[in-house]
Amino acid sequence: MTTAEREAARDPDDLARLFIARANEGDVEGLVALYEPEAVLAAGEIVATGHAEIRKFYAALLERRKSFPAPEQLPTLRNGDTAMTFARLPNGAISAEVARRQAGGEWLWAIDQLKIKPQS
């Protein structure tokens, strides 16, 4: 399936749902398509900038892991064409993302901070 054929996020809350569906399908290109071209993704000590590095990150992740449970989506904060999305992962960690509305109306992540572990 090409990026043009994939469902677009018409609301920032769509991004998490599309992420889980594409991750569980093993669709690396579909995951990359959820990000702006120069987006930044941070996961622990890994920082991936731009589609090529994000693609490499997700290709490696999907080689190791085949199942992704749906997180608890927390309320989105919006200010015009910018939104912060949040999710609580099944292990209790939090993810936080900055999404922006694109010229065509779809939403893409610009910044993605995965797995913020809560303090004990």
Secondary structure as the mmCIF struct_conf table of DSSP 4:
data_model
#
loop_
_struct_conf.conf_type_id
_struct_conf.id
_struct_conf.beg_label_comp_id
_struct_conf.beg_label_asym_id
_struct_conf.beg_label_seq_id
_struct_conf.end_label_comp_id
_struct_conf.end_label_asym_id
_struct_conf.end_label_seq_id
HELX_RH_3T_P HELX_RH_3T_P1 THR A 3 GLU A 5
BEND BEND1 ARG A 6 ARG A 6
HELX_LH_PP_P HELX_LH_PP_P1 GLU A 7 ALA A 8
BEND BEND2 ARG A 10 ASP A 11
TURN_TY1_P TURN_TY1_P1 PRO A 12 ASP A 13
HELX_RH_AL_P HELX_RH_AL_P1 ASP A 14 ASN A 24
TURN_TY1_P TURN_TY1_P2 GLU A 25 GLY A 26
HELX_RH_AL_P HELX_RH_AL_P2 VAL A 28 VAL A 32
TURN_TY1_P TURN_TY1_P3 ALA A 33 LEU A 34
STRN STRN1 TYR A 35 ALA A 43
TURN_TY1_P TURN_TY1_P4 GLY A 44 GLU A 45
STRN STRN2 ILE A 46 THR A 49
HELX_RH_AL_P HELX_RH_AL_P3 GLY A 50 ARG A 64
HELX_LH_PP_P HELX_LH_PP_P2 PRO A 69 PRO A 71
STRN STRN3 GLU A 72 ASN A 79
TURN_TY1_P TURN_TY1_P5 GLY A 80 ASP A 81
STRN STRN4 THR A 82 ARG A 88
TURN_TY1_P TURN_TY1_P6 PRO A 90 ASN A 91
BEND BEND3 GLY A 92 GLY A 92
STRN STRN5 ILE A 94 ARG A 101
TURN_TY1_P TURN_TY1_P7 ALA A 103 GLY A 104
BEND BEND4 GLY A 105 GLY A 105
STRN STRN6 TRP A 107 ILE A 116
HELX_LH_PP_P HELX_LH_PP_P3 LYS A 117 GLN A 119
#
